[in-house]
Amino acid sequence: MKLNIKNIFTSELPADTILENSRRQVSEAVYSFVKPKKTKKPKVIHVSQEMTQELGISEDETKSEFFKNIVTGNEIYPNTKPYAMCYGGHQFGNWSGQLGDGRAINLFEIEHNSKNWKVQLKGAGETPYSRTADGLAVLRSSIREYLCSEAMFHLGIPTTRALSLSLSGDDVLRDVLYNGNPAYEKGAIVSRISPSFLRFGNFEIFAARKDLKNLKKLVDYTINHHFSHLGNPSKENYINFFKEVSERTLKMIIDWQRVGFVHGVMNTDNMSILGLTIDYGPYGWLEGFDFGWTPNTTDRQNKRYRYANQPNIGLWNLYQLANALYPIIEEVEPLEAILNQYKIDFEKQSLQMMKTKLGLFVADEDDIKLIQELEDNLQLAETDMTLFFRYLSNFSEASTAFKLIENAFYDLENISKDVKKRWDIWFHKYENRLSIERVSFEEKKQKMNDVNPKYVLRNYMSQMAIDEADKGNYDLIDELYQLLKKPYSEQPENEKWFAKRPEWARNKVGCSMLSCSS
């Protein structure tokens, strides 16, 4: 397995001068060198062939002992030095100081077909940033991350990717619900891939420590290698850099809202500087359409990271990044203008996104009201978001519309006459609104189906794959992986996955809400 290895990140940015792998505060460094932990009996259980092609690895090579040892941390690729990154972050709105890669170890970077990729292991052991944790990961969280990052990519949503999912062969102690009942689980390692794993928190830590020399170094590196189209680093381009990060962040969140994805833990250390979805912890997809839903048990009370609040949190996090960049910009007005533009753009893009979901393409001043009434109706009774919008693409006339969507309701039998009446009123308004469109029924349906997925990775689906994997059966991991490659396609052979969450999954651990340990 001959890879085109590069060392741009480690050669251009300052390293931690202390080489021992001890928990500590790391200053004046972007990263610390660290070696992954060797495991007892590693086993690769799934590989993304798409990512292997991106990296220049053949299918045969993925079956080799060498590949297995590299992606489980048991062997270090020749002439590379693995490292963990230093960053800080605001967690649930409060500054947490140094955080860093507590259970992620970057192996190396690969250049292939003019693209540069960082290869990282999640769950490969302790680093200086592990604090009181063991740096390991369990099978359930690893399956969730592996499947979801690839599913998001095929949904057309900016994301980090995954190369492989492996068992470490070691058992790991975890308290799933943080309720004082820890138990041993199967250890696992995901090989994650991204052009960059830099987060808002990488910049925040230097600003918090008033280390402007290294803050500037990191911003210059980021512009040179990830925003080179802006030109050479300068005060003007620091502003342009922030503007583009803001725009990418908003685009990503609008995409989340479109498919009903809730990240669950949008701390600033979980925000990618490239506007990629990163760190798949207690995420989930809306099943019943509910603006107040969060999948994170830690957030159950305050619901800071609930579905409806994600765009606001994106803005809040950008404020923190603006504060971090201010010392090298020293101008408030351009940063404020960018943050204000985010609010304006959110209103515009959110409206446009909802219009595409409804098959509305011409301008009409009443669209905002129509959408608000729809969102109100969706919350009158528990209504499955994914099913509803997919069924709606078949809409032809108001008189038959309720029948068309009734399978999206979780409790159809108990829907009141009043609720049905409100739906009938809305469907008549929708029918009138569609009459001014200039596209055919077939074209409208196709355009709606292109933005409203038929298949998403519902938590119960992941949990079923996890339960099977615990018994040593990995077939369902592959079945879901293949299904989610074509989320907008009909796939009649996979119709069983186009269904509401089953009742057994309503309150089951791993299917409804999840902890940060998930």
N, C-alpha and C positions, 0 to 999 in steps of 0.2 A: 504494500500500500504506500505509494509514493505521492505525497501531498506537496503542493506548492506553498510552503510555509513562509509567512511574513512575521516580522516582529515590530511593526510600526508603533503600536500602542506602547509597548514596554520600552522601546528605544527612544521615544520622543517625550515620554512623561516620567516624572520623578518617582522612584521606587522607595519603599520603606527601607531604611538602612539596617534595621534589626532583622535578622534572618530567622530567629527562633519562632516557632509557632505557638506563641503564648497570647492569651487574651489581654489586650491592652489598648490604650488610646494610641492611635497612630497619627503622627503629625507630619506635615510637610511632604506628604506622599499621596499619590493617586491610587497606589496599590501596594500589596505585600506579596512577596514570593512565598508560595506554600505548596506542599505536595499532597495529592489526594491520598486518602486512607486505602490501604490494600484490603480487599474483602476475601471472605472464606471461599465461597463457591459461586462466582458470578455466572450469570446466564442471560444472554440477550433474548428478550421475548418478542420484540417487534422493532422493525426498522422502517423508516420512511424512505422509500426508494426515490421519491422526488428530491429529497434533500441530499441523498448520496450523489445524485447526478449534479446537483448544484455545487457540490464540493469536489467533484472529480473522483469519486470512489465507485468502483464497479460492484455489481451485485455479488459476484464471487468473493470479492474482498470483504464484504460485510459478514460472510460466513466464516472468516478466518479467526484463528485464536488471537492474532495480533489486534484485529478490530475489536474483538470482545474485551481484551485487556485494556485498550485505549479508552473505550467508552464506559468502562467501569472503574477507571482510575488505578488499575493494577499495573499499568506500564506507562511510562512517559515517552511520548514520541521523541525520537532523536533530535538533539539540538533545540529543544524547547524548554521553557521554564514556566510552569503553571503559576497563576497568581489569583489573589482575591482583591476586589476593589474596596476602597475606602469611601464611604459617603455618609451623610447624615439624613435627616428628614423630619417632617412634621407628621406625626401619627395621630389620627383622630383630632387634628386641629392644634396639637401641642408639639413644641419643638422637643425632639428626643435626643438631640446631640448625635454623637457618632453611632452609626448602625453598621453599614458595610455588608459585604458578602459573607453572611454567617454560615450559609450552607451551599454556597455556589463557588466553584473553582473554575477559572478560565484556563483552558488547556493551551490554546494557541489560536492564531488567525491564519486563514487559508485564502489565497487568491485563486480564483478560477473563473474563466470566461469574463474577465474584467470586473468581477465582483469580489469584494472583500467580506469575509465572514468570520465572526468570532465564535469559537466552539467552547462551550461551557458545560460542566457537569453540575447538576443540582442533586445534593444528597451524598457528596463524596467525602465528607469529613470536616473536621474542625478547621477553623481559620482564626486569625487574631481578632476577627469580628464576631465570633460565635457567642460571645458573652457567656451566659450560663447554659447554652444549648449544646447539642452533640454534633451539629453539622450534618446530620443524616436525614434521610427522607424515607417515608413508608410507601408501600405499593399503592394504596388507595389514592394518595395525593399525587403520586407520580403518574398513574393512569389518567387521572383527571387533567393534569397539565399536558401530558403527551397528546391525548385525543383533542383537547380543546384548542391548543395552539394551532394544530393542523386544520381543525374544523373552521376556525376563524379565518385562516388564510383562504380557504375555499369559499367562504362567504364574501370574500373581497374586502376584508377588514384588516387594516395594518396590524401586524403582530410579529412577535418573535416566533421562531419555528422550532421544531423538534426533529432530531435525527434518530434517536434510538431510545428504547425503554428496556431497562435491564433489572433483573433481580440481583441484589448484592450477595445473597446467601447468608446474610446476617440478620438477626432479629433486632428490632428497634423498639424501645419503650416509649409509648405515647399515651397521653390523656386526651382522648378524642374530644370530649365536651368540656374539658377544663373543670371537671366536677370531683376531682380527687380519686378517680378510678383508673389509674394507668394500667395498660396491658401491653404485652409484647405483640408486635406485628411484623410482617415480612418487610425487610428493608429493600429499597429500590433506588435506582439512579436514572434520571432523565438526562440525555445529552441535548442541551438547548443550543440553538443557533440564532445569531442576529448580526446585522452589520455593526451594531454597537449595543452594549448593555448599559451605556451611560444614562443616568437618571437625573432628575432635578436635584436630588440630594447630593450628587457628586459636586455640584457647584455650590450648594448651600453650605456644605461643611467648611469650605475654604473661606466663604464670606463670614460665617459665624466666628471663625478663628482669626478673622482679619488678616488672613494669609493671601494678600492680593497678588503677590508674585505668582503663586501656583494657580490661583483662580484664573489669572490672565493666560497662563500657559495652557490650562485645560480648555478655555474658551477658544484660544487660537488653534489648538490641535483639532477641536471639534469643527470649527469653520473650515480649516484646511482639508479635512478628510471626509466630512459629511455634509458640508454646505459650501463646497468649493465654488459653486456657481455664483456665490455672492461676491467673490473676489477676495483679495488679501484682507486679513484681519485689520480692522481699524475701528475707531469709535463709532463711525457711521454703520459699519457692518456688524458691530455688536448689537446695535439697535435692529438692523435688518434680520440678524440671526434670531433675536427674541421674537420678532414679528412672525417669522416662519415657524418657529416652535409653537407659537400661539395658534397659528392657522392649522398646523398639522394636528395639534391636540384637539381642537374643535372638530375637525373632520372625523377623527377617530371616534369621538364621543357621539357625534350625530349618527355614525354607523352603528354604534352600540344601541342607541335608542331605536334605530330602525328595525333591528332584529330582536329587540327585547333582552339584550344582554346586560347583566348587572355585575360589575367587577367585584364589588363587595369590600374592597379595601384600598381605596384611592388615596393612600398616603403619598406624600411627595417623593418618598424613596421608591414608590411603585409606579412612577410616571416617567416614561421613556422620553429622552431628549429628541428622539426621532419621531415621536408621535405614534409609537407602536404599542399595542396591548402587551403588557409585560406582567409577569408574576401572577400566575393563575392559582389563587388560593381558594377562598370561599366564594367563588363566583356562582352564577346561576342564570337561567333564562326565565323571563316572566312566563308563568303558565296562566293563572288567572291574571287578567290585565289589572294591574294595581300600581299606581304611582308611588305608593308608600312602601313597596316591598323591598327588603334587603335580604340577601342570602346569608349574611354574616351574624352568627350568634352574639359575637362581641358587640355588634352594633344594634342589637335588638331593641334596646331602650331608646337611644337617641336617633337612630335611623339616619345618621349623617350621610351614609353612602347609598341611600335608597335610590330606586330607579329614576324618579323625577328629579333628583338633586344632582345627578352626575354632571350635567353641564355647568351648574353653579360651582361644584367642587373643582372641576377643571379650571375655572376662572380663579378660584381661591388659590389653587396650587400655582397658577401662573403668576399671581401676585407675589407669592413666596420666591419664585424664580426671579421675578423682576427685582425684588429686594436684594437677592444674591448678586445679580449682575450690576446693580446700581453703582457700586464703588468703582467699577472700571468704565462706567458710562458717565456718571456724575450729572445726568440731566433727568429730571423727573417727567417733564412734559411728553417726550416721545414715548416713554414707557406707559404713561397713563393713556395716551392716545391709542396705543395698541390694545390695551386692556378694555378700553371703551368700545373699540371696534369689534372685539370678541363678542360683546353683548349684542351689538347691532347684527353682526353676522350670524349669531346663534338664532335670533328671531327669524331672519331670512331663510337660513339653511334648514331650520327645523320645520318651517312652513313648507318649504320646497320638498323636503323629505316625506312629510305626511301626504302631500299632494301626489307624489309618485306612488306611494303605497295605495292610494285610492284611485289611481288611473286618471288624475286630473292634470292636464297639460297646458290649457289656455289660462290666461289671467282672469280672475273673477274676484271682486272685492268681498264677496260673501263667503269665500273659502275658509277663512279663519273661524267664522261662526259655525260652519258646517262641521269642521274638524273638532271644535270644542264640544259640540253636541254629541258627536260620535264618541269622544273620549268619556263624556259623562255617561252615555249609554253603556259603554263597555264595563263600567263599574257598578251598574245597577244589579247585576247578578254575575257570579263568577264565570268569566268568559275567557276561553283560551286564546291568547293573542295570536300565536302562530297559525292555529287552525282558522280563526276568524278571517284574517287577511287573505289566507290562501283560498278559502271558500268564496270570499267576496269577488275574486277575479272572475267568477262565473256569473256575476250579477247581470241580469238582463232587464228585469222589470220588478217594480216594488211589490206587486201582488204575490209573487212567489218567493220573495227574498228571505223572509223569516225561516221558511222551510229549508232554504239553502244553507243557512248558518246554524241551524239548531243543534247540530252535533258539536258545536264549539262551546256549548253551555255545559257546566259541570253538574247542574241539577235542573234539567229541563222541566221535569214534572212540577216543580214548585215555582216556576216563573209566573208571576201574577199577570192579570189582564192589563194592568196599568203599564207594566214593563213592556209587554207585547205592543201595546198602543204606542208607546214612545218610540219603539223600534220602527213600527209602521210609518209613523210621521217622518222619522229620519230617512227611511228608505225612499219615501216619495220625494223628499228634498234632494236626495242623492240622484234619483232618476232624472229629475228636472235639470240638475246640474250637469249630468253626463250628456244631456241633449245638445249642449253647446260645443261639445268636443268634436274634433274633426277626424278622429281615428276610428277604424272599424272595431267591431266587437273582438275579433281575433287579435288584432294588434294591441288593443287595450289589455286584453287578458295576458298576452305575452309580456308586455311591459310591466304589468303588475307582478307577474310571477318571477320576473327578473330581479325584483327588489324585496319580495316577500318570500322568504325561504319556506320550503315544505318540511325540511328536516333540520332540526337543531339538536345540540347535545343536551337534552334534558337531564337533570340530575339523577333521575331514577334510572336512565339508560346507563350512565356512568356507573351507578351503584350496582346494577346487574352485572356489568363487566368486571367490576371489582370483586363481587361475590364469587363469580366463576373463577377468576384468577386466583383467589385465595385457595380454591380447591385444586389449582394446577392446570385449569383449562383456560387457554388464552384465545380461543376461537372468537369469542364475542368482541374482544378488543379489535381484532381484524375486521369483523363484520361491521362494526360501527365506524372504524377508520375508512373503510371502502364506501359506506353509505354517505358519510359526511364530505366525501370528495365532490359530490354533485348535489349540494343542498337545494338547488333551485329546480332540479329535474324531477319529473314525475316518479320515476323508478317504481313502476307498478309492482315489481317483485318484492319491494320493501315496504309495501303499504302498511304493514303492522306497526311501523315506527311513526306513521302519520296518525298519531292518536293522542288523546288527552293523557295527562298523568294518571296512572291507575290509582284507585282509592287506597290501596295498601301502602302507597308511597307518600301519602299526604303528610304524615308526621314522622316518617321513618328517618332515623339518623342517616345523613348523607343524601337524602332525597328532598328534604324540605329546606332546612337551614344547615349551615356548616360552620365549624369553628375555623380560626386561623390555622389550626393544626391539620385541617383537611387538605 
